[in-house]
Amino acid sequence: MIIGSGPGGYVAAIRASEWGLKTAVVEKDPFLGGTCLHVGCIPTKVLLHHADIYDNFLRAEEFGFEVKDVKVNWPAMLARKDKIVKKHAGGIGMLFKKHKVDSITGWGRIAGPGRVSVEKDGKTTELETTYTMLATGSEARSLPGVEIDGKCILTNREILQLPAIPKSLVVVGAGAVGVEFASIYRTFGAEVTILEALPRIVPLEDEDISPELEKAFKKKGMRIETEAKVESVKKDAKGATVAFKDKTGKSQSISAEKVLIAVGRRPLTENCGLEKTKVKVERGYVHANAYLETDEPRLYAIGDIVAGLPQLAHAASMEGIIAVGRMTGKDVQPFDRKRCPNCTYCEPQIGSVGLTEKQAREAGYDVKTGKFPFLGNSKATILGNHEGFIKVVAEAKYGEILGVHAIGPLATEIIAEPVTALGLEATLDDMAAQIHAHPTVWEAMGDAFNSVRGLTINY
């Protein structure tokens, strides 16, 4: 039995059925798919794609088109977003039927070893199971003293349902969620300010990525304040006002029609029955090993609730597959976060995998890096989108690839090659020997791998 039907839970359920386990999924919501499908990855990327199309309309003359009076039909965009979400939620239901996975609606919790209780409409049913998997996901955090009202002060949920594009938006937090929504609403004309408490935006990315994104965002007219310590967010007649101290310690305030709080997510492990198990829980996060096994026999945990693992949909999916493989005695590899890609779909896009340069040096490697700008890629020029670069971090002596970090056109797509390269422990020589199709944005990867040894052709 799996508690939660997000990208971790539903993928694990299908694979469990394929590998011969009678499987059921308990979901508290009346729909399948979890945060990712309904208020996360999918609807956000729909709006990002719409923003990209709109941006191309605004640049139509550059491509030889005469387009006048381009208007944004925001309700139609929201309707398309909802249609896509509904389609894929229904698709999960069809997959469950195809694979004979039972779907149970209700609040699932662990009732004891080998037992799961499901509460619905005031009634509780207890079911027996050989294996149990917790895949309950996460929800948006807020700041101390900041009340999310869902109208002016928002999380990722409410900002997806705004009835109109706001004239102004303050984004608190410059991780993936923050910069993606900043990118969407700035493209559609909102005045956008980003406040980030750390010294740089997208702070989990390589140190060279952050200034490149900041440069691109400022070129679009965004205001960015790093090392900004938010002190309060209060509603007022025009929306809300954010008080903060800037990097010099000076007190400032900024008012906006809407404020997005994007300061991370917290695990949803309350009221799941964990107190009846041997599972170690720390600040709400469940401790599990690289095969997603907890300290409670036959109890697994995957996704955003697991301590130390990335809060990413694709990470949860692979964790679910690994856990099911462990249950069924398959030869599965343990989860390795260094081989898990990060993708941020703002414009310009960011795709990365492996160690940053700083992490590699701190780990004791003799590091050598190379960088190839998209300015030297002909397909990027054809697209009219050649900002950014690809950076390769490698071990100097043998050329082991330690990390690849891209910012620019289709970065979230072309990162697939280095993900495979790291997974197969490829070297620079291995990747330099691969033939890259021309003209593609992807072929920039070939030059990037060669750049570590100063052998680029196109720049």
Summary of the structure (lengths in Angstrom):
residues: 459
radius of gyration: 23.2
end to end distance: 54.3
largest distance: 68.2
contacts: 1595
relative contact order: 0.11
helix: 34%
strand: 26%
